[in-house]
Amino acid sequence: MTKIITIVNQKGGVGKTTTAINLAAYLAELGKFVLLADMDPQGNATSGLGINRQGISGSIYEALSGQRRFHDIVQNTAHTGLRVAPATADLAGANIELVDVERREHKLADLLEEVKHAYDYVVIDCPPSLGLLTVNSLVAADELLIPVQAEYYALEGLGQLLHTIQLIQTHIKQDLRILGAVITMFDKRTRLSEDVMHELYKYFPDRIFRSVIPRTVRLAEAPSFGKSILHYEPGGKGAKAYERLAEEILERHGLAF
């Protein structure tokens, strides 16, 4: 059965897209068929996998607006078993255009119903906001993965995100669940990172992933070369951390790898 995981945090700069790209890459590396859906108009997950946004003839915007079938916009990547539904800047218009559309919160979920049977995992990358694109991404998901940066203001706004999730669980999708939180940009040399980790356990006492994503230059560099960390520096600390995260998720789902 397909698992749809949305990577969400309305705070920018927390490693959300980095997590989406590298989790998808490692799930594919571990033998799963994966679709990465880029729901951020910035399109960083798209370019981070080596796809030229200027050369895209059909994006997730065209699928949401009914101009193209979802299946027709999906593109292959350099990773065997990993495909991407790309985003362009046009996607920003969907926030406005969907406002008066019937079942507006369900547009992405309806589109994924057409294609999800072809994949073991669908990973959705959200914009850093709680607008209509993010709400669509939450409604489409089975589970939510929340990256939290190991810095002072990391927990700011987390309460608002959890409140939004609770509203969706109450009014739209009762079975939506939080898969867990993953700590990103962790620097073991600082006391601050340790403090944030302890605070995070108050929000998610039983749902913190053991895998902790370190702050590394290579993780930051990889997207500018259109590569996941698996293809950019497979032996590095960042690569090993994302591999462990993918393995942990498969373990939680009772899947072999």
Backbone hydrogen bonds, N-H to C=O, Kabsch-Sander energy under -0.5 kcal/mol:
donor,donor_aa,acceptor,acceptor_aa,energy
3,K,120,D,-2.4
5,I,3,K,-0.6
5,I,122,V,-3.1
6,T,4,I,-0.5
6,T,143,E,-2.4
7,I,5,I,-0.5
7,I,124,I,-3.1
8,V,6,T,-0.7
8,V,145,L,-2.1
19,T,15,G,-2.0
20,A,16,K,-2.4
21,I,17,T,-2.8
22,N,18,T,-2.2
23,L,19,T,-2.6
24,A,20,A,-2.0
25,A,21,I,-2.2
26,Y,22,N,-2.2
27,L,23,L,-2.4
28,A,24,A,-2.0
29,E,25,A,-2.2
30,L,26,Y,-1.7
31,G,28,A,-1.8
32,K,27,L,-2.2
34,V,32,K,-0.6
34,V,81,G,-3.3
35,L,121,Y,-2.2
36,L,83,R,-2.8
37,A,35,L,-0.6
37,A,123,V,-2.9
38,D,36,L,-0.6
38,D,85,A,-2.4
39,M,37,A,-0.9
39,M,125,D,-2.4
43,G,40,D,-2.5
47,S,43,G,-2.3
48,G,44,N,-2.1
49,L,46,T,-1.1
50,G,47,S,-2.0
51,I,46,T,-1.7
52,N,50,G,-0.5
53,R,51,I,-0.7
55,G,52,N,-1.1
56,I,53,R,-1.0
60,I,86,P,-2.8
63,A,59,S,-1.4
64,L,60,I,-2.4
65,S,61,Y,-2.2
66,G,63,A,-1.1
67,Q,62,E,-2.2
68,R,62,E,-1.5
72,D,69,R,-0.9
73,I,69,R,-0.7
73,I,70,F,-1.4
74,V,70,F,-0.8
74,V,71,H,-0.5
75,Q,84,V,-2.9
77,T,82,L,-1.1
80,T,78,A,-0.5
82,L,79,H,-1.8
83,R,34,V,-2.5
84,V,75,Q,-2.7
85,A,36,L,-2.7
91,L,88,T,-1.8
92,A,89,A,-1.7
93,G,90,D,-1.8
94,A,91,L,-1.4
95,N,91,L,-0.6
95,N,92,A,-0.9
96,I,93,G,-0.9
97,E,93,G,-2.7
98,L,94,A,-2.3
99,V,96,I,-1.2
101,V,98,L,-1.5
104,R,101,V,-1.0
106,H,103,R,-1.7
107,K,104,R,-0.9
110,D,106,H,-2.7
111,L,107,K,-1.9
112,L,108,L,-2.6
113,E,109,A,-1.4
114,E,110,D,-0.6
114,E,111,L,-1.2
115,V,111,L,-0.6
115,V,112,L,-0.8
116,K,112,L,-2.8
118,A,115,V,-2.2
119,Y,116,K,-2.0
120,D,33,F,-2.5
121,Y,33,F,-2.1
122,V,3,K,-2.5
123,V,35,L,-3.0
124,I,5,I,-2.6
125,D,37,A,-2.6
126,C,7,I,-1.3
126,C,124,I,-0.5
129,S,127,P,-2.1
135,V,131,G,-2.4
136,N,132,L,-2.4
137,S,133,L,-1.7
138,L,134,T,-2.3
139,V,135,V,-2.6
140,A,136,N,-1.9
141,A,137,S,-0.7
141,A,138,L,-0.6
142,D,4,I,-2.6
143,E,4,I,-2.1
144,L,177,R,-1.6
145,L,6,T,-2.7
146,I,180,G,-2.4
148,V,182,V,-2.7
150,A,184,T,-2.2
151,E,149,Q,-2.2
154,A,151,E,-1.9
156,E,153,Y,-1.3
158,L,155,L,-1.7
159,G,155,L,-0.5
161,L,157,G,-2.0
162,L,158,L,-2.5
163,H,159,G,-2.0
164,T,160,Q,-2.3
165,I,161,L,-2.5
166,Q,162,L,-2.2
167,L,163,H,-2.2
168,I,164,T,-2.1
169,Q,165,I,-2.4
170,T,166,Q,-2.1
171,H,167,L,-2.6
172,I,168,I,-2.3
173,K,168,I,-3.5
176,L,173,K,-1.4
177,R,142,D,-1.6
179,L,144,L,-1.9
179,L,177,R,-0.7
180,G,144,L,-1.5
181,A,207,R,-2.6
182,V,146,I,-2.0
184,T,148,V,-2.3
186,F,213,I,-2.6
188,K,186,F,-0.6
190,T,187,D,-1.9
194,E,190,T,-0.9
195,D,191,R,-2.1
196,V,192,L,-2.4
197,M,193,S,-1.9
198,H,194,E,-2.0
199,E,195,D,-2.2
200,L,196,V,-2.5
201,Y,197,M,-1.3
202,K,198,H,-0.5
202,K,199,E,-1.4
203,Y,199,E,-0.8
203,Y,200,L,-0.7
204,F,200,L,-2.4
207,R,204,F,-1.1
209,F,181,A,-2.4
209,F,207,R,-0.6
213,I,183,I,-2.9
215,R,186,F,-1.9
216,T,214,P,-0.7
220,A,216,T,-1.3
221,E,217,V,-2.1
222,A,218,R,-2.3
224,S,221,E,-1.4
225,F,221,E,-0.6
225,F,222,A,-1.6
226,G,223,P,-1.8
227,K,222,A,-1.9
231,H,228,S,-0.6
232,Y,228,S,-1.6
233,E,229,I,-2.4
236,G,233,E,-1.9
240,K,236,G,-2.1
241,A,237,K,-2.1
242,Y,238,G,-2.1
243,E,239,A,-2.2
244,R,240,K,-2.2
245,L,241,A,-2.1
246,A,242,Y,-2.4
247,E,243,E,-2.2
248,E,244,R,-2.6
249,I,245,L,-2.3
250,L,246,A,-2.2
251,E,247,E,-2.3
252,R,248,E,-2.4
253,H,249,I,-1.5
254,G,251,E,-1.5
255,L,250,L,-3.0
